[in-house]
Amino acid sequence: MFVRGHMSAPPVTVTPDVPFQDALKLMRDNKFRRLPVVDRFGKLVGIVSERDLLYASPSPASTLSVWEMNYLLSKITVEKVMTKNVITTTPDATI
């Protein structure tokens, strides 16, 4: 089995400045668990997983109001929760 058989083409990516809620919605809408993060030149700068985004979500036991929580969540971007040291491979590599 090769990597290319498990890749999405063309890849769906996000930029570091995307709000984490938008990235989470994109993942859920497309049934992805990870998204590559690229800079404005298309260079890979990280990867964000659904788990990374869920860890950034508030606890249901929070005492913040809905408005306070939404305000704080709007300030969190993919850049703050992504993994920066990404190991890459080629489509022809074996799994």
C-alpha positions as a printed Julia matrix, in Angstrom:
95×3 Matrix{Float64}:
   0.0    0.0    0.0
   1.22   3.45  -0.92
   0.63   6.83   0.71
  -1.05   8.13  -2.48
  -3.91   5.67  -1.92
  -4.79   7.42   1.35
  -4.3   11.03   0.28
  -6.95  13.59  -0.6
  -6.23  15.27  -3.91
  -6.13  18.18  -4.22
  -5.36  18.7   -0.53
  -7.64  20.89   1.56
  -5.48  23.29   3.58
  -5.83  26.21   5.97
  -3.6   29.16   6.78
  -2.27  29.92  10.27
  -4.58  32.92  10.7
  -7.83  30.92  10.28
  -9.98  30.94  13.45
  -9.9   27.51  15.03
 -13.7   27.26  14.94
 -13.62  27.64  11.12
 -10.99  24.89  10.84
 -13.05  22.59  13.06
 -16.16  23.22  10.96
 -14.2   22.53   7.76
 -12.99  19.22   9.2
 -16.44  18.17  10.34
 -18.14  19.19   7.09
 -15.62  17.22   5.0
 -15.03  14.35   7.45
 -11.3   15.11   7.83
  -9.37  14.6   11.06
  -6.31  16.61  10.04
  -5.57  19.66   7.92
  -2.2   20.8    6.55
  -1.4   24.41   7.46
   0.31  26.42   4.72
   1.66  29.95   4.52
   0.6   32.46   1.84
   3.12  30.92  -0.58
   1.7   27.42  -0.15
   4.64  26.18   1.95
   3.75  23.67   4.66
   4.22  25.26   8.08
   2.29  22.83  10.27
  -0.61  20.47  10.7
  -3.68  20.73  12.88
  -5.73  17.78  14.03
  -9.29  17.57  15.26
  -7.87  16.61  18.67
  -5.72  19.78  18.75
  -8.83  21.86  18.13
 -10.97  20.02  20.66
  -8.3   20.54  23.35
  -8.56  24.27  22.65
 -12.33  24.17  23.19
 -13.7   25.3   26.54
 -14.83  22.89  29.21
 -18.6   22.46  29.6
 -18.03  23.34  33.28
 -16.9   26.88  32.39
 -18.51  29.74  34.27
 -18.13  32.14  31.34
 -21.2   33.45  29.6
 -21.89  32.45  25.99
 -20.81  35.9   24.8
 -17.56  35.85  26.77
 -16.79  32.35  25.52
 -17.5   33.23  21.88
 -15.33  36.33  22.15
 -12.4   34.37  23.58
 -12.8   31.55  21.05
 -12.78  34.03  18.18
  -9.26  35.05  19.25
  -7.8   31.53  18.92
  -6.26  30.82  15.53
  -4.95  27.61  13.99
  -1.4   28.91  14.5
  -1.82  28.74  18.29
  -2.83  25.06  18.35
  -1.08  23.51  15.32
   1.92  21.18  15.38
   4.84  22.98  13.76
   7.47  20.25  13.34
   5.85  18.14  10.62
   7.42  15.05   9.11
   6.59  14.67   5.41
   6.89  11.91   2.86
   6.18  11.33  -0.83
   3.07   9.82  -2.42
   5.15   6.84  -3.58
   6.27   5.87  -0.05
   4.83   2.71   1.42
   2.57   3.04   4.39
